[in-house]
Amino acid sequence: MRRCLLAFAVALSVSPAFAQPQPQTAPQAMPGQLASPQGATLTLARAPTDWRALDGKYVRIAAPLTLAGTDGLERFGQLTVAFEGRLWQPTEVAVPGSAGYSQVMADNQRRRLLLDDGSDARDPQQVPYLASDAVLRTGMQLRGVEGRVRVDAEGRPSLQLGRALDLPALQRPAVPQVLGSLKVAAFNLENFFNGDGKGGGFPTLRGARTLDEHHAQLNKLIATIGPLDADVAALMELENDGYGPQSAIATLVDAINAAPGSHADWRFVNAGKGPGENPIRVGIIYRASRLTALGTPATLEGGTFVEHSRVPLAQAFQAKGGAPFMVVANHFKSKGCRDASGADADQNDGQGCWNATRVASAQQLNAWMQGDPTGTGARDAVLLGDFNAYAMEDPIRALRSAGWQDAFAVAKVERPYSYVYNGYSGRLDHALLNAGMARRLAGAAEWHSNADEMDASGYQQRNVEGPWRSSDHDPLLLGFDR
């Protein structure tokens, strides 16, 4: 008999990419206000060399602006936009401290612009340049933007808008399709906790604050995981509460199996305990009708995985008629600076705090993988998860130097990204293959269902229907030959 948490169902089908009109609700007058267009209006066809010469001027921007980030909207009434396309995390595309890194920093500074509501008030209930029900996605193009230029003491420009933004039709991406008969996914769930597993125990340490929010979060996660149609998925940020019938991982798998259209064949890898003592952990779920789990799961404990990075979990699998392979779920220490000191303090090189710990974690993980962690003899392996390091940062370069290959580079995917922070796009989520697994790779994709979506679309606020903003990270999908 299923628990009360499963007394609802979620459709697994998601519409392909579509466009729909934006809401037309008129913005309401609030403490922020639109700038007056009094005086001469200057037209800008491109980003100026020096915004300070335009301070106080009213300008109309003839070039399209790319919405680069929505992080500041709810707190400050600000949006980050850019001339000439997205802004990229410098350490996603260039080695920290290199000339290329400096060039990316300068290019970002040249192209970046803040759109402002003209108020210093925190947490505005409404901004005057947006409809109350406007839906934003980074990457959308804004045209005909105009307003009054303000330049701060650091030379950073903002534009107090003179009229409401004319938003384009909302376009959202279809579920990615990749070649290959074996599908492997990875997904950071953004703190999936389930209270006491029986409908109580809210608010939790992280994630949902109420049972209703838990239901909404679970619906969104199912609407993401189901359509990916993977054979196995590595998951991050699961509540670390065991493997019993009331555990978070059991709740998730039961709900996926109960959803309409499901074959009810999802299972989870049971590591016995943990792994690790952190409040959140990694996990692995798989389709028992498609894959056979080989041997027992293995965990990497000790070293940096005692207190900081979450303990990795490895499991070997085999598809019918296929070669064995190993999936390793990972979640390295985040970039936040709490308690960081010494080599782990911010070195001001763009890699944030705890970089030394992440490098040590990468080295420890690689050394572990040189043996046979699962004792099954499976040689082909994929390292998946949230490494909390962008593609050109030290931990990922250390793994590549040790022979691990970036699946998105092997698949020749241009400019991949899975995370948008402070207006900059990049990848904290990676799929790294050893030589044998790289030879089997047939395709790789990210589903940009989350990173581009504004926070308000998530389950704790508007809770828009479907998978949109089910997490702050995009899921990854890889296709392999068996």
HELIX and SHEET records of a PDB file:
HELIX    1   1 CYS A    4  LEU A    6  5                                   3    
HELIX    2   2 TRP A   51  LEU A   54  5                                   4    
HELIX    3   3 LEU A   73  PHE A   76  1                                   4    
HELIX    4   4 PRO A   90  VAL A   93  1                                   4    
HELIX    5   5 ALA A   99  ARG A  111  1                                  13    
HELIX    6   6 LEU A  211  LEU A  228  1                                  18    
HELIX    7   7 ALA A  248  ALA A  258  1                                  11    
HELIX    8   8 GLY A  303  PHE A  305  5                                   3    
HELIX    9   9 GLY A  342  ASP A  344  5                                   3    
HELIX   10  10 ASN A  355  MET A  369  1                                  15    
HELIX   11  11 ASP A  394  SER A  401  1                                   8    
HELIX   12  12 ALA A  407  VAL A  410  1                                   4    
HELIX   13  13 ALA A  435  ARG A  440  1                                   6    
HELIX   14  14 ASP A  455  SER A  457  5                                   3    
SHEET    1   A 2 PHE A  18  GLN A  20  0                                        
SHEET    2   A 2 LEU A 170  ARG A 172 -1                                        
SHEET    1   B 8 THR A  41  LEU A  44  0                                        
SHEET    2   B 8 TYR A  58  ILE A  61  1                                        
SHEET    3   B 8 GLU A 146  VAL A 151 -1                                        
SHEET    4   B 8 PRO A 157  LEU A 161 -1                                        
SHEET    5   B 8 ARG A 112  ASP A 116  1                                        
SHEET    6   B 8 LEU A  79  PHE A  83 -1                                        
SHEET    7   B 8 LEU A  65  GLY A  69 -1                                        
SHEET    8   B 8 GLN A 141  LEU A 142 -1                                        
SHEET    1   C 6 TRP A 266  PHE A 268  0                                        
SHEET    2   C 6 ILE A 280  ARG A 287 -1                                        
SHEET    3   C 6 VAL A 232  GLU A 239 -1                                        
SHEET    4   C 6 LEU A 182  PHE A 192  1                                        
SHEET    5   C 6 LEU A 476  PHE A 480 -1                                        
SHEET    6   C 6 LEU A 441  GLU A 446 -1                                        
SHEET    1   D 6 LEU A 291  THR A 299  0                                        
SHEET    2   D 6 ARG A 310  ALA A 319 -1                                        
SHEET    3   D 6 PHE A 325  HIS A 331 -1                                        
SHEET    4   D 6 ASP A 380  ASP A 386  1                                        
SHEET    5   D 6 ASP A 429  LEU A 433 -1                                        
SHEET    6   D 6 GLN A 405  ASP A 406 -1                                        
SHEET    1   E 2 TYR A 419  TYR A 421  0                                        
SHEET    2   E 2 TYR A 424  GLY A 426 -1                                        
END                                                                             
